[in-house]
Amino acid sequence: GKEISDFLRDLFCFPSVAISWFIGFQITQLHEGFVKELLGKRFAAVSLRRHAWSYREIFVKSGLCESITYAHLEELREQGLLGNTGAMILDGSFVEAPKQRNTREENQLIKQGRGGELWNDQPAKKRQKDVDARWTKKNNEVHYGYKIHALADASSKFLIHNVATPANVHDSKALNWVLNEEEDEGRVLYADSAYAGKELEEIVRYFNVTPCFCEKGRVNHPLTAKQKAHNRKKSKSAAVGAYLRLHSDGLHGLVRAQHRFKRAEAHNWVTMLGYNLCRQEMTAENWNENDTAEASEIASNHPPSNRLTQTASMSLGHGG
């Protein structure tokens, strides 16, 4: 009856939206494929296709995806698989967005942060426009879109936070959003030379975190042999970043299909959740009974994370 249909709709809408984001399927493809097979002929009348779009927007606007991801991180801490001590690794990647074909007047309004005023008389066109993506240039390479900063625990390789910004937002702002003074105090942060610089190191120290960034050479000021040796040593610890990039391509790539910053942000949290679930399964396969006591001790010594409440009010920046 209708009650069963409504229950199944509510039950399957979040997994359907999450799976469609994670594997790159359109919701319509998902509905026509294995969701119908899963429900069977008896409940074929249950239309996820009709409701999933509105559910997706609810997930995006309510912050539900971020909350669920942090709930899973708390579960990992309770199981002793994730602690609040030890080194962290920060890695950033540009995410290319579809190029926009706008007039000069439209681009001017978008740069002023007034993109919401455009195409109000053409709602279908407005839905396809991305007014949050920005242009930037780095190392003679031009990028249009966003930049994602992923923070990981170096020991367990679990992703513990991620921040997405327009591509032209300075890395210093991302550091302010990704670190948490109470939770990260006393830890070491490894990162590549993209985060090098006294200004960024001072921001990290403000959170009582020790920066350990690879140094960057400059024109007429190449790195010394000692600096190169230190970089090699740091790179061994930060090499997990390359592992994370390889195994969490969805976190850096699936935003390509999104046309709104908030939707892309929710997309990232779902992808982060998917990566951590896969990592949890891999860890469980190597788990043995001798680890139980150590896990209990880790869980008891680390209170619940407060990073969610600290970063939930992060605003969208457009400055360079």
C-alpha positions as CSV (number, residue, x, y, z in Angstrom):
1,G,0.0,0.0,0.0
2,K,0.9,3.7,0.1
3,E,2.5,3.4,3.6
4,I,4.9,0.7,2.4
5,S,5.7,2.7,-0.7
6,D,6.5,5.8,1.3
7,F,8.6,3.8,3.7
8,L,10.6,2.2,0.9
9,R,11.0,5.6,-0.8
10,D,12.5,7.2,2.3
11,L,14.6,4.1,3.0
12,F,16.2,4.0,-0.4
13,C,16.5,7.6,-1.4
14,F,19.7,8.4,0.5
15,P,21.6,5.2,-0.6
16,S,20.4,5.9,-4.1
17,V,21.6,9.5,-4.2
18,A,24.9,8.5,-2.5
19,I,25.5,5.6,-4.9
20,S,24.7,7.7,-7.9
21,W,27.3,10.3,-6.8
22,F,29.9,7.8,-5.9
23,I,29.9,5.7,-9.1
24,G,29.0,8.6,-11.4
25,F,25.5,7.3,-12.4
26,Q,22.6,9.6,-13.2
27,I,19.7,9.1,-10.8
28,T,17.5,8.0,-13.8
29,Q,20.1,5.4,-14.8
30,L,20.2,4.1,-11.2
31,H,16.4,3.9,-11.0
32,E,16.1,2.0,-14.3
33,G,18.9,-0.3,-13.3
34,F,19.5,-2.2,-10.1
35,V,17.2,-0.2,-7.8
36,K,14.2,-1.7,-9.6
37,E,15.8,-5.1,-9.6
38,L,16.4,-4.7,-5.8
39,L,12.9,-3.7,-5.1
40,G,11.4,-6.4,-7.3
41,K,8.2,-6.5,-9.3
42,R,6.1,-6.3,-6.2
43,F,7.2,-2.7,-5.4
44,A,7.9,-1.6,-8.9
45,A,5.4,1.2,-8.4
46,V,7.7,2.9,-5.9
47,S,9.2,5.8,-7.9
48,L,12.6,6.8,-6.5
49,R,13.1,8.6,-9.8
50,R,10.4,11.1,-9.0
51,H,11.5,11.8,-5.5
52,A,15.3,11.4,-5.6
53,W,15.9,14.8,-7.1
54,S,14.1,16.6,-4.3
55,Y,15.8,14.4,-1.7
56,R,19.2,15.2,-3.1
57,E,18.6,18.9,-2.6
58,I,17.5,18.3,1.0
59,F,20.7,16.4,1.7
60,V,22.7,19.2,0.2
61,K,21.0,22.1,2.0
62,S,20.7,20.4,5.4
63,G,24.4,19.2,5.7
64,L,23.2,15.6,6.2
65,C,26.1,14.2,4.2
66,E,28.7,15.8,6.4
67,S,26.9,14.7,9.5
68,I,26.7,11.1,8.4
69,T,30.4,11.1,7.4
70,Y,31.4,12.5,10.9
71,A,29.2,9.9,12.6
72,H,31.2,7.2,10.8
73,L,34.4,8.8,11.9
74,E,33.2,8.6,15.5
75,E,32.4,4.9,14.9
76,L,36.0,4.4,13.7
77,R,37.3,6.1,16.9
78,E,35.1,3.9,19.1
79,Q,36.5,0.8,17.4
80,G,40.0,2.0,18.0
81,L,40.8,2.3,14.3
82,L,41.3,6.1,14.4
83,G,42.9,8.3,17.0
84,N,43.4,12.0,17.5
85,T,47.2,11.8,17.9
86,G,50.0,11.3,15.4
87,A,50.8,12.8,12.1
88,M,48.3,14.2,9.5
89,I,48.7,14.6,5.8
90,L,47.1,17.5,3.8
91,D,46.8,17.2,0.0
92,G,45.2,19.5,-2.4
93,S,44.0,18.9,-6.0
94,F,42.3,21.1,-8.6
95,V,39.0,19.9,-9.9
96,E,38.2,21.1,-13.4
97,A,34.6,22.3,-14.0
98,P,32.8,22.6,-17.3
99,K,33.8,25.8,-19.1
100,Q,31.0,28.4,-19.1
101,R,29.9,30.3,-22.2
102,N,28.8,33.6,-20.7
103,T,28.8,37.2,-22.0
104,R,31.2,39.8,-20.6
105,E,28.4,41.4,-18.6
106,E,27.4,38.1,-17.1
107,N,31.0,37.3,-16.2
108,Q,31.4,40.6,-14.5
109,L,28.3,40.0,-12.3
110,I,29.6,36.5,-11.5
111,K,33.0,37.9,-10.4
112,Q,31.1,40.4,-8.1
113,G,29.3,37.5,-6.5
114,R,26.0,38.4,-8.1
115,G,25.6,35.3,-10.2
116,G,22.3,34.5,-8.5
117,E,20.7,37.5,-10.2
118,L,21.2,36.0,-13.7
119,W,18.9,33.9,-15.8
120,N,16.0,34.1,-13.4
121,D,13.6,34.2,-16.4
122,Q,15.3,31.0,-17.7
123,P,15.2,28.5,-14.8
124,A,16.3,25.5,-17.0
125,K,19.4,27.4,-18.2
126,K,20.2,28.7,-14.7
127,R,20.2,25.1,-13.3
128,Q,23.0,24.3,-15.8
129,K,25.2,27.3,-14.9
130,D,28.0,27.2,-12.4
131,V,28.5,30.6,-10.8
132,D,30.8,29.4,-8.1
133,A,33.8,28.0,-10.1
134,R,36.7,30.4,-10.7
135,W,39.8,30.7,-12.8
136,T,43.3,30.5,-11.4
137,K,46.9,30.1,-12.7
138,K,49.6,28.0,-11.1
139,N,53.0,27.1,-12.5
140,N,51.9,28.4,-15.9
141,E,48.9,26.1,-15.9
142,V,45.4,27.6,-16.1
143,H,42.6,25.9,-14.1
144,Y,38.9,26.6,-14.0
145,G,36.8,25.1,-11.2
146,Y,37.5,24.2,-7.6
147,K,40.3,23.0,-5.3
148,I,39.8,20.2,-2.8
149,H,42.0,19.9,0.3
150,A,41.8,16.5,1.9
151,L,43.1,15.9,5.4
152,A,44.1,12.3,6.4
153,D,45.4,10.5,9.4
154,A,48.9,9.3,8.4
155,S,48.8,6.1,10.4
156,S,45.4,4.7,9.5
157,K,45.0,6.5,6.1
158,F,41.4,7.4,6.9
159,L,40.3,10.8,5.6
160,I,39.3,12.9,8.5
161,H,38.2,16.2,6.8
162,N,37.9,17.8,3.4
163,V,37.4,21.4,2.3
164,A,36.4,22.5,-1.2
165,T,36.9,26.1,-2.4
166,P,36.8,27.9,-5.7
167,A,40.1,27.5,-7.5
168,N,41.3,31.0,-6.8
169,V,40.9,30.9,-3.0
170,H,44.2,31.1,-1.3
171,D,45.5,28.0,0.5
172,S,45.7,30.0,3.8
173,K,41.9,30.1,4.0
174,A,41.7,26.4,3.4
175,L,44.1,25.8,6.3
176,N,42.0,27.9,8.6
177,W,39.0,25.7,7.7
178,V,40.6,22.3,7.7
179,L,42.4,22.5,11.1
180,N,40.9,22.4,14.6
181,E,42.9,23.7,17.5
182,E,41.3,21.5,20.2
183,E,41.3,18.3,18.1
184,D,44.7,18.7,16.3
185,E,46.8,20.2,19.1
186,G,50.2,18.6,19.4
187,R,50.0,16.8,16.0
188,V,52.4,17.1,13.0
189,L,51.1,18.2,9.6
190,Y,52.8,17.0,6.4
191,A,52.2,18.6,3.1
192,D,53.9,19.1,-0.2
193,S,55.6,22.3,-1.4
194,A,52.3,23.8,-2.6
195,Y,51.7,24.8,1.1
196,A,55.2,26.1,1.6
197,G,55.7,29.6,3.0
198,K,56.1,31.4,6.3
199,E,52.6,32.7,6.2
200,L,51.0,29.2,5.9
201,E,53.4,27.8,8.5
202,E,52.4,30.5,11.0
203,I,48.7,29.6,10.4
204,V,49.4,26.0,11.2
205,R,51.3,26.9,14.4
206,Y,48.4,29.0,15.5
207,F,46.4,25.8,15.8
208,N,49.3,24.3,17.9
209,V,50.2,22.0,15.1
210,T,53.8,21.5,13.9
211,P,54.1,22.2,10.1
212,C,56.4,19.8,8.2
213,F,56.1,21.1,4.6
214,C,58.4,20.4,1.7
215,E,60.4,23.5,0.8
216,K,60.1,25.1,-2.6
217,G,63.0,26.5,-4.7
218,R,62.7,29.9,-6.4
219,V,64.3,31.6,-9.4
220,N,67.9,32.4,-8.5
221,H,67.4,30.7,-5.1
222,P,67.5,27.0,-5.7
223,L,67.3,24.5,-2.9
224,T,70.5,23.6,-1.1
225,A,71.7,20.0,-0.8
226,K,70.6,20.0,2.8
227,Q,67.1,21.3,1.9
228,K,66.7,18.6,-0.8
229,A,67.7,16.0,1.8
230,H,65.1,17.3,4.2
231,N,62.5,17.3,1.4
232,R,63.2,13.6,0.6
233,K,62.8,12.7,4.3
234,K,59.5,14.6,4.5
235,S,58.3,13.1,1.2
236,K,58.6,9.6,2.7
237,S,56.1,10.6,5.4
238,A,53.9,12.5,3.0
239,A,53.9,9.7,0.4
240,V,50.6,8.6,1.8
241,G,49.1,11.6,0.0
242,A,49.9,10.0,-3.3
243,Y,48.2,6.8,-2.1
244,L,45.1,8.8,-1.0
245,R,45.0,10.5,-4.4
246,L,45.1,7.2,-6.2
247,H,42.4,5.5,-4.1
248,S,40.1,8.5,-3.7
249,D,39.9,9.7,-7.2
250,G,36.2,10.2,-6.8
251,L,36.9,12.9,-4.2
252,H,38.8,14.9,-6.7
253,G,37.0,13.9,-9.9
254,L,33.3,13.6,-9.5
255,V,32.7,17.3,-8.8
256,R,33.1,17.6,-12.6
257,A,29.5,16.6,-13.0
258,Q,28.2,19.1,-10.4
259,H,27.0,22.6,-11.3
260,R,26.7,24.1,-7.8
261,F,29.3,24.6,-5.1
262,K,27.0,23.3,-2.3
263,R,26.0,20.2,-4.3
264,A,29.7,19.5,-5.1
265,E,30.6,19.9,-1.4
266,A,27.9,17.4,-0.4
267,H,29.2,15.1,-3.2
268,N,32.7,15.3,-1.6
269,W,31.4,14.2,1.8
270,V,29.6,11.2,0.3
271,T,32.7,10.2,-1.6
272,M,34.9,10.6,1.5
273,L,32.4,8.4,3.4
274,G,32.7,5.8,0.6
275,Y,36.5,5.8,0.7
276,N,36.5,5.5,4.5
277,L,34.1,2.6,4.4
278,C,36.3,0.8,1.9
279,R,39.3,1.5,4.0
280,Q,37.5,0.2,7.1
281,E,36.8,-3.0,5.3
282,M,40.4,-3.4,4.3
283,T,41.5,-2.7,7.9
284,A,39.0,-5.2,9.3
285,E,40.4,-8.0,7.1
286,N,43.8,-7.5,8.7
287,W,42.4,-7.2,12.3
288,N,43.2,-9.8,14.9
289,E,42.2,-10.5,18.5
290,N,45.5,-9.2,19.8
291,D,44.5,-5.7,18.7
292,T,41.4,-5.6,20.9
293,A,43.0,-4.3,24.0
294,E,44.9,-1.6,22.2
295,A,41.8,-0.5,20.3
296,S,39.9,-0.1,23.6
297,E,42.6,2.0,25.0
298,I,42.7,4.3,21.9
299,A,38.9,4.7,22.0
300,S,38.8,5.6,25.7
301,N,41.6,8.2,25.4
302,H,40.0,10.1,22.5
303,P,36.7,12.0,23.0
304,P,34.2,12.6,20.2
305,S,35.3,14.9,17.4
306,N,34.1,18.6,17.5
307,R,35.5,19.4,14.1
308,L,32.0,19.2,12.6
309,T,30.6,22.0,14.8
310,Q,33.7,24.1,14.3
311,T,33.5,23.9,10.5
312,A,29.8,23.7,9.8
313,S,29.5,27.4,9.4
314,M,32.4,27.7,6.9
315,S,31.4,30.3,4.3
316,L,32.1,30.2,0.6
317,G,35.0,32.4,-0.3
318,H,35.8,34.0,-3.7
319,G,38.9,36.0,-2.9
320,G,42.3,35.1,-4.3
